[in-house]
Amino acid sequence: MENSQISETIDRAIMDIIKGKRRMSFEFMAANVLVKRAQNIYAKEPSEENLYEGCKQVKKLLIQNVNLPTVKTDLEKINSMGR
């Protein structure tokens, strides 16, 4: 999956996961840890800034590791959430 395929749909899905509206267990352990951290920060202070920052960090991690099989699997799962 190319960087360009990490779309707004995926942004919305990641934000929904951080907000707790959707649930997903990431195959890529680092993403799992980062999402949990973003969820905790957002739960303590539910602001748009915290939501966007958490999303940005998760997305950056996925982009940096897009060639890993676990990341590809996670991106496919996230992408299917938006359908």
PLY file of the C-alpha trace (Angstrom):
ply
format ascii 1.0
element vertex 83
property float x
property float y
property float z
element edge 82
property int vertex1
property int vertex2
end_header
0.00 0.00 0.00
1.42 3.34 -1.06
1.55 6.45 1.14
-1.07 8.05 -1.09
-3.47 5.28 -0.13
-3.40 6.42 3.49
-6.42 8.62 2.89
-8.95 10.77 4.67
-11.03 7.63 5.18
-8.20 6.20 7.21
-7.85 9.49 9.14
-11.53 9.32 10.08
-11.24 5.66 11.10
-8.18 6.36 13.28
-10.01 9.29 14.93
-13.01 7.05 15.59
-10.70 4.46 17.16
-9.09 7.13 19.37
-12.53 8.43 20.39
-13.64 4.88 21.21
-16.41 4.85 18.57
-14.72 1.91 16.83
-12.54 -0.87 18.13
-9.54 -2.43 16.50
-6.56 -4.41 17.68
-3.55 -3.54 15.56
-1.23 -6.28 14.34
1.65 -3.78 14.44
2.40 -3.61 18.16
3.87 -0.09 18.06
0.63 1.20 16.54
-1.36 -0.57 19.25
0.71 1.14 21.95
0.50 4.55 20.27
-3.27 4.28 19.80
-3.75 3.34 23.48
-1.63 6.35 24.47
-3.68 8.64 22.19
-6.91 7.20 23.64
-5.72 7.89 27.19
-4.73 11.47 26.37
-8.04 12.08 24.59
-10.02 10.53 27.45
-8.33 12.86 29.96
-8.79 15.93 27.76
-11.16 15.40 24.82
-10.11 18.26 22.58
-9.86 18.46 18.80
-6.16 19.24 19.20
-5.53 16.02 21.13
-7.59 14.02 18.65
-5.77 15.41 15.61
-2.35 15.05 17.25
-3.02 11.42 18.13
-4.24 10.71 14.62
-1.22 12.44 13.11
1.18 10.38 15.23
-0.48 7.06 14.41
-0.65 7.91 10.71
3.03 8.96 10.69
4.03 5.67 12.33
2.05 3.68 9.77
3.55 5.66 6.86
7.08 5.14 8.17
6.50 1.40 8.36
4.17 0.88 5.40
6.32 -1.92 3.96
5.89 -4.19 6.98
3.36 -6.99 6.54
1.63 -6.20 9.85
1.20 -2.55 8.86
-0.23 -3.57 5.49
-2.73 -5.80 7.29
-3.67 -3.00 9.69
-4.14 -0.51 6.85
-6.40 -2.95 5.04
-8.48 -3.39 8.21
-8.69 0.37 8.78
-9.54 1.00 5.13
-12.36 -1.55 5.26
-13.88 0.32 8.22
-14.59 3.28 5.97
-16.57 1.28 3.44
0 1
1 2
2 3
3 4
4 5
5 6
6 7
7 8
8 9
9 10
10 11
11 12
12 13
13 14
14 15
15 16
16 17
17 18
18 19
19 20
20 21
21 22
22 23
23 24
24 25
25 26
26 27
27 28
28 29
29 30
30 31
31 32
32 33
33 34
34 35
35 36
36 37
37 38
38 39
39 40
40 41
41 42
42 43
43 44
44 45
45 46
46 47
47 48
48 49
49 50
50 51
51 52
52 53
53 54
54 55
55 56
56 57
57 58
58 59
59 60
60 61
61 62
62 63
63 64
64 65
65 66
66 67
67 68
68 69
69 70
70 71
71 72
72 73
73 74
74 75
75 76
76 77
77 78
78 79
79 80
80 81
81 82
